[in-house]
Amino acid sequence: MAQPHVLILGAPGAGKGTQSAKISEEFDVEHVTTGDALRANKEMDISDMDTEYDTPGEYMDQGELVPDEVVNAIVDEALSQADGYVLDGYPRNLEQAEELEGMTDLDVVLYLDVSEEELVDRLTGRRVCSECGANYHVEYDQPEEEGVCDECGGELIQRDDDTEETVKERLRVYRENTEPVVDHYEDQGVLERIDGEQAPDEVWEDVKHTIETVA
Ligand code: AMP
């Protein structure tokens, strides 16, 4: 198989980041994630784009989508440099999905299916390593030493947008903007639905098998 072009869809907290890291390693493809790219550029000056706020961070901290113009440019640049990739966090609305169709061909579209109740629980309890980005959970996936990353010893923090209020807004934005993207790929008959409520290893078995079968 040539290096696959994988799109991974799912609500915030569905496990896209965790599964994408595994896909990237197993299939030797680039992990292209708009969330991480934007977090690294939260203070970027976008005031010349005639947008409501002057930086991506102002949208992110409120759980709103960063303007398409900013995000499309990030993805276009990243995909043009990758042979194979797993794309995570994009497209988040139908306009972005249309834009993506002009940039690349997809081999497989995965959808991690997780109920809303479970998502709220996962997101508000999530802690991430400030150094390497590894994910933990205050109840279900604790590090050996509280507040310290098992992988690299970095400090574990709560993302600014993982507070209960912002999580609710992110899920509302997801339902309104991104669920139509899921329906769009389903209508095209290319959506591979995966039960995202299984244990991470079981989800991974399904993800790996699906890519090997479909891509
Ligand atoms: P994530 O890490 O994927 O949950 O993304 C965190 C935040 O980054 C989102 O709540 C949005 O504010 C912003 N973001 C990430 N990807 C996109 C996208 N494709 N379009 C617009 N905003 C995005």
Residues whose N, C-alpha, C, O or C-beta is under 5 A from the ligand:
A	BS01	AMP	P12 T34 G35 D36 L38 Y59 M60 G63 E64 L65 V66 V71 G89 Y90 P91 R92
